[in-house]
Amino acid sequence: MTNDILPFTSPDRERYFEDYVAGTTHELGSVGIDEAEMVAFAEKYDPQKIHTDKAFADSGPFGGLIASGWQTAGLMMRLYALRYLSEVSAIASPGMDELRWPTPVRAEDTLSVRVTITSTRPSKSKPDRGIVKSDVEVRNQNDEVVMQMSGTNLILCRGNTQGGQSI
């Protein structure tokens, strides 16, 4: 196992199961968030006052507005989908485990995503694919963990396609 941090963001993203190596860590880039975006997301998807009402949030337990954890997850997912998963081999995800938001996300934060591949194994029932398990960390500009989770992805092996086309 290696603990090197590698860029895993090639534009063509032609990666297959064999390219996901257990023990490697990949930086996926960063994304910013602003107050208007936070409030708009929360009003539509997570209408709790700690996300939508500045006066209420200022006097609440977090001392101000905070982003919905689901928005943080969505921002992470964009980088994960565009820079970690491959258009030619990513099939699906059967789920995630241990989703946590240990530190609130605030307006003007810059969030960075880091993925560590924890294990890989060929599928026992479908030899054209493998299972990749990864730990995902999202950190703010102060290097505080604002979200963490473990995810599982089904990834095609090199030389395999579905329906006659790469996916």
C-alpha positions, -999 to 999 in steps of 0.1 A, spaced: 0 0 0 12 35 -9 0 67 7 11 90 -21 -14 117 -32 -20 114 -69 -39 135 -94 -66 113 -108 -82 139 -131 -71 132 -166 -95 148 -191 -103 116 -210 -109 97 -177 -104 63 -195 -98 43 -163 -109 8 -155 -111 -14 -124 -73 -22 -128 -65 15 -125 -81 19 -90 -53 8 -67 -59 2 -30 -39 25 -8 -37 54 -32 -51 88 -24 -64 112 -50 -70 150 -48 -101 159 -68 -100 197 -67 -120 223 -49 -153 242 -51 -165 274 -34 -199 281 -19 -217 314 -13 -246 324 9 -271 329 -18 -264 295 -32 -266 279 3 -300 296 10 -315 287 -24 -305 251 -21 -319 248 15 -352 266 6 -357 240 -21 -343 208 -5 -336 212 32 -358 240 45 -345 242 81 -340 277 96 -303 271 103 -299 270 65 -325 296 54 -331 323 81 -301 344 88 -316 361 119 -326 327 134 -292 311 125 -272 340 140 -287 333 174 -286 295 170 -261 269 180 -238 276 150 -237 314 152 -248 319 116 -261 302 85 -247 269 76 -250 249 44 -272 218 43 -251 186 46 -269 174 15 -256 204 -5 -221 196 7 -226 160 -5 -238 173 -38 -208 195 -43 -185 166 -34 -204 143 -58 -198 167 -88 -160 165 -83 -162 127 -76 -182 121 -107 -161 143 -130 -127 136 -117 -127 102 -100 -152 80 -118 -147 72 -154 -172 77 -182 -161 44 -198 -162 21 -168 -183 34 -139 -214 13 -137 -232 22 -105 -229 25 -68 -246 1 -44 -243 27 -16 -223 46 9 -216 41 46 -207 63 76 -217 96 61 -208 124 86 -207 162 87 -184 169 117 -179 206 109 -204 231 95 -199 245 60 -203 283 58 -207 309 31 -175 316 13 -159 283 23 -137 266 -3 -141 228 -1 -115 203 -13 -122 166 -20 -97 138 -13 -104 101 -20 -84 72 -6 -91 38 -22 -94 14 7 -100 -19 -12 -106 -34 -45 -118 -69 -55 -130 -85 -87 -167 -94 -86 -174 -130 -78 -206 -132 -98 -197 -109 -128 -161 -112 -140 -164 -82 -163 -163 -58 -132 -148 -51 -99 -158 -35 -66 -139 -4 -55 -143 9 -19 -131 44 -11 -130 68 18 -140 104 9 -130 135 29 -142 170 22 -121 197 39 -126 235 41 -99 261 35 -88 257 72 -81 220 66 -111 210 88 -130 179 78 -166 191 69 -178 158 54 -166 122 53 -180 90 40 -171 56 26 -184 47 -9 -186 17 -31 -185 17 -69 -189 -10 -95 -162 -5 -122 -158 -24 -155 -126 -43 -161 -104 -32 -190 -116 -46 -223 -153 -49 -212 -183 -29 -224 -220 -30 -217 -245 -32 -245 -217 -31 -271 -207 4 -260 -184 18 -234 -203 35 -206 
